[in-house]
Amino acid sequence: MEQLISANDTLFVLLGAIMVLAMHSGFAFLELGTVRHKNQVNALVKIMVDFSISTIAYFFIGYSVAYGVSFFSGADVLAAKNGYELVKFFFLLTFAAAIPAIVSGGIAERAKFNPQIAATFILVGFVYPFFEGIAWNGHYGIQAMLTTQFGFAFHDFAGSVVVHAMGGWIGLMAVVLLGARTGRYGKDGQLYAHPPSSIPFLALGAWILTVGWFGFNVMSAQAIQGISGLVAVNSLMALVGGTLAAVVLGKNDPGFVHNGPLAGLVAVCAGSDVMHPLGALVTGLVAGALFVWAFMMTQNRLKIDDVLGVWPLHGLCGAWGGLAAGIFGCQALGGIGGVSFMSQLVGTCLAIMVALVGGFVVYATLKRLVGIRLTAEEEFEGADLTIHKISSTAQD
């Protein structure tokens, strides 16, 4: 039976889209505060342009790949249900555009501007919607197979895996193919600090993301009748758990403290509609601890120069969120039920595989064809140099 859509539902989803759109300013300020002063302008310009390119890619290609809806098939799709399909596109676009926004934080300070724009178009037009269609629109019969085998389909209410894990694991591929920033590691493997340029901007970005996340999660119901206060309270509990774990394990480091709530929120997205609030709190605690541990491991031991820690924050915490939904969503642990741990495991692993393969193909191809890294001179002077060159050319 087809769901009845009212004008109120259209407004509800539109408000959700606006809240998640605002989160992209959070991505921008989080990166702005973390990178060095000479790369601040680049961070701001990159996030804004990435969103615009994402809109074009998702409107013309990605939304159709994921949901089979074309906005060029006649006027009916434009006017039907008070334009609900259009605002649904807007809402899901803000999710899709989070992929390059996530990747941006990992490759900051040494990635070429134009190749990254090309990568954004391909990722949002093809790679991301391929898995989005599997998880949220039942493509290729994978969800039906999981239901047959394990009793329930893969469950990801608001994108722990579909959005965050995908973005984080794609980002890992980009970071590895780029290599570390010049001067980040010595010949003996010693780590040289590149401290954040502005803790206030970093904190502002984290707060914007945290507040906007309630639109990200609650509005994922995509209809007023689907609103659940449980989603809101679980989001609250997870962000608190992530913060407390990060402040203890991160020894009061402000970078860890402000990424802690984001780790908890990333992890709770998948099961926020089925967990008990105590399960959400534990999910957030584990996510905050996982972020601190994984960030230190990647930077210090693995020598992976992931500037904002997007793989630990989004990749690992997103994957943990997919599994946590299958653990704390079950009735035996106070959840509502309707989830299977095995389905969560298979769905999460499939997302990681798609992200790794897609990220490698996109960035390895661009690296071979046009290069993806700034020259040593440009990196030394700052990634903003590429923006200034563009500006100077326009003025001439």
N, C-alpha and C positions, 0 to 999 in steps of 0.2 A: 504493500500500500504506500503510495507516494506521500511524503511528508508535506503538510500544508505550510506554506510560507506566507507570513504576513509582512506588512510594512514595518512593523516593530522588529521583526527578525532582521530585515534589511538594515535598519538603523543600528541594531545591536552589533551586527557583524562590521558595519562601517566604523562604529566607535572602537571596536577591537582592532581594526586595521590601522586606525589613527594612533592608538596606543602603542602598537608594535612598530609603526613608522617612527614614533618618537624614540623608541629604543635604539634606532640606528644612530641618533645623536649620542647615545650612551656608548656605543661602539667607538664612535669618533673620539669622544673625550677620554675614554679609557686608553685608547692608543696614543692620543695626544699627550696625556700625562705620563705615559710610560717611556716613550721614545725620547731621544735627546733633542735639545732645542733646535738643532739644525734640520731636523726631520719633521717638525710639527706641522708645517704647512702641507707637506706631502700627505701626511696622515689625514688631514681634514679634506683635502681635495679628493683623495683616493676613495674615501667612504662615500662622498656625495656622488661622484661619477660612477662608482660601482653600482650604486642603487639605481641610477638612471639606465645604465646598460642592462642591469638585471630586469628592469621593467620591460624594456624592448624585447629581450630574449624570452621572457616568460609570457608576454602577451602574444607574440607571434609564433612561439614554438613550445615552450615548456608546459604551459597550462594544458595545451592540447595533448601533449605527450602523456601527461599524468592523468587527465580526466576525459580526454576525447571531446572536449568542447572547443569549438571554433567560433570566434566572434565575427566571422565573415560568411556565415551560412544563412544569413537573413536577418530581418529586423526583429523577429520573434525573440531570439535569445537576448537582445538588448533591452527590450521592454518588459519581458515576462517577470512576474512576481516582484514588481516594483524595482526591477534592475538587480534582483538578488544575486544572480550569477556574476554580475559585474563587481559587486562589493565582495563577494566570495573570492573572486580573482584577486582583488586588491588585498584582502586579508592574507591569502595564501602566498601572494607575491612577497609580502613583508617577511614571511618565513623563508622563501626561496632566496631572497636577497641577503639573508643572514649568512648564507654559505660564503660568498666572497668577503663579507664583513669579518667573519671568523678567520678566514685564511689570511686576510690583510694583517691581522695582529701578529701572526707567526712570521711572516716574510718581511716585516717592517725594516726599514733603514738600508736595504741593499737590493731591493727588487726594482726592475725597470717598470715604469708606469704603463706604457702602451701594451707590452705583452701581458701584463696583469689584467688590463681591460679586456683583451682578447680571451684570456682564460675565464674571466667572469662570464662572458657571453656563452661560451661552450658549457661551462659547469651548470649555469642556471637554465640554459636552453635544452640540455640533453642529459647530463650525468645525474644531477639531483632529481629531476622529474621522473627519470627511469625508476629509481627506487621509491619515490613518492607514490607513483602509480601502483607499485606492488603492495606497499603497506596500507595506503589509504583509499585505493580504488580497486583492489583485487585483481590486478593484472597477472597474466600468465598462470593463473590457477594456484599460485603458491599459498595464499591464505586459505583457500579451500582444502589444499593438501594438508596444511598444518592442523586445520580443524578436524579432518578425518583421522589423522595420525595421533593427535594429542588432545583432542576434545575442544580446543579453543584456538582461534586465530592469533597471530601476533598482535599485541595490543600496545599502541603508542598514542595515547590521548592527545598530547600536545608537542611531541617531537623530540624527546630525549635522544632517540636514535635517528629518526627521519631527518631532523634538522641538525642537531648538535653533534652527534657522533659522526654523521656524514661530513660536516664541516671540519671537525677536528682531525679526522683521519686523512681527508684530502689535504688539509693544511700540513700534516706531517710529511706527506710526499713532497709538497712544495718546498718546505723548509730543508729537507734532506737534499733535494736536487739543487737548491740554491747554495748550500754550504753556510758556514758561520760568518758573521760579520768580521771584517778585517780588524784585527787587534783584540778580538774577543778571547782567543786562546793563544797562549804562548807555545813555543816549540816543545817545551817540556810538559805541555798539557795544562799549565796553570791557567785558571780562570781570572780574567781581568774584568772588573765590575764596570758596567755601563748603567749608572743609577738613573732612576726616573727623573724626568725634567720637572715634573710638577705633581706632587702628591695631591694638592687640592683638585686639579683637573682629573686625575685618576679617580679620586673619590667621587667627584661629580658624575663621571661616566658610570661608575658602579651603582650610584644611587638612581640615576635615570633608568638604567637597565632593570634594577630591582623593582622599581615602581611599575614600569611598563610591563614587567613579566606577569602581572596579574591580568592584564589584557591578553597576553600571550597564552596563558593557561585557561583562565575562566572562559574567555570568548572562543576557545577552541570547540565549545559546544555547538557553535555556529547557528544557534536558534535560541530564542528566549526560553522556551519550554525546557531546554536542556541545561539551563543554568544550575550549578550545584555549589552551595556554600562549602561543601567538602573540598572542592578543588582549591578554593581560596585559602581555607585554613591549612590544608596540606602544603600549599605553596609557602605560607607563612612559617610553618614548623620546619620545613626543609631549609629555608634560607637562614633561620636561626641556628639550626644544627650545623650547617656549613660554616657559619660565622664563628661559632664557639670552637669547633674543631680547628679551624684555621688560626684563631688567635692563640690557642694553647700550643699547637704543634709548630706554628710559625713564629712563636716567641714574640708576639706583639708587632711583628713586621707589618707596616701599613699596607704594603702590596698584597700580602697574604690575607690580611683582615678584610680588605675590600673585594677580593676575589672569592673569599669563602662563601658569602651568600649566593654568588653567581654559581658556584659549584653545586650548592644544594638545590638551587632552582633548576639548573640543567638536569640534575638527576631525577627530580620529582615529576618532571613533565609527563613522562610516559604513564605513570601509575597514579597521578594526582586525583583521578576520579574513582579509584577503587581501593586505595589504601586507608587504613586507620591513621589518624593524625600522629600517633606514636610511631607507626611504621614510617611515616614521612619524616619525622624527626630523626630516626635512625638512618634513613636514607641520606638525609642531609649531613649528618655527622660523618658517615663513611665517605661521602663525596668530598667534604672539606678536608678530611685527613688524606684522602687519595690525591687530591690536588697538590697539597703541600709536599707530600712524599715524591710524587711523580715529577713535579717541577724541579725539585732539587736533584733528582736522579738524572733527568734529561740534561740539565745544565752542567752538572758537576761530573757525572760519571760517563754518560753516553756522549757528551760534548755535542748535543743537538741544540743549536742556537735558536730556540723558539721564543721570540722576544716577549710576547704576552702570555706564553704558556697555553696556547690554544689546544694543543694535543692533550695535555693533562686536564685542562678545564672542560673542554667540549668533547674531545675524543674519548677519553677514559671515563669521565664522569657521565657522559651521555650513554656509553655502553653499560656502565654500572646501573644507570637508571632503567635501561631496558630490562636488565636482569632483576632489579629490585621490584619492578612491577609484578614479575612472576613470583616473587617471594612474599612481599608484604601485601600484595593484592589478594592472596588466597584467604579463604575464610578461616583456616586454622590459625592464622596470625592476625585475625581481627579485620581482614579486608572484606570487600563486598563479594569477591569471587569473579568468575568469568574469565580467568586467565590461566595459562599453563606455563610453567617454568621452561619446559622444553621448547615450546613455541617461541618464547621470549629469547631463548638462547639461539635458536636457529635464525630468527629474524634479525637479531643483533649481529650475529656473525656474517649474515648475508650483506647487511648494510656496510660493515667494515670492508668486506671483500670488494663490493662495488666502489666504495670510496677510494680504496687503495689502487685498484686497477684504473679507475677513471682519473684520479689525481695524477697517477704516474704517466698515463698516456698523454694527458693534456699538457703537463708541465715538461715532460721529457721531449715531446714534439716541439713545443715552443722554444725550449732550450737549444735544440738542434737547429731549428730553422732561423730564429731571430735573436736568440739569447734572452735570458730572463734576469740577468744580474747587471747592476751598474758597473761601470769601469772603476778601477781603484781610485782615480782622481775624483769622479763623481761621488763615490761613497765617502771619500775623505771630506769633501766639501759639504756633503749632505744630500739626501735624496731630494730635498727641495730644489736643488739645482735644475732638475729636469722640468719642474713646474715653472721656474723662473725663465728658463730658455723658451718655453712655450709662450709665456707672457710677453717676453721681449720680442719674439717673432710677431706676435699679434699687434704689438704697438708699432713695429716697423711697417 
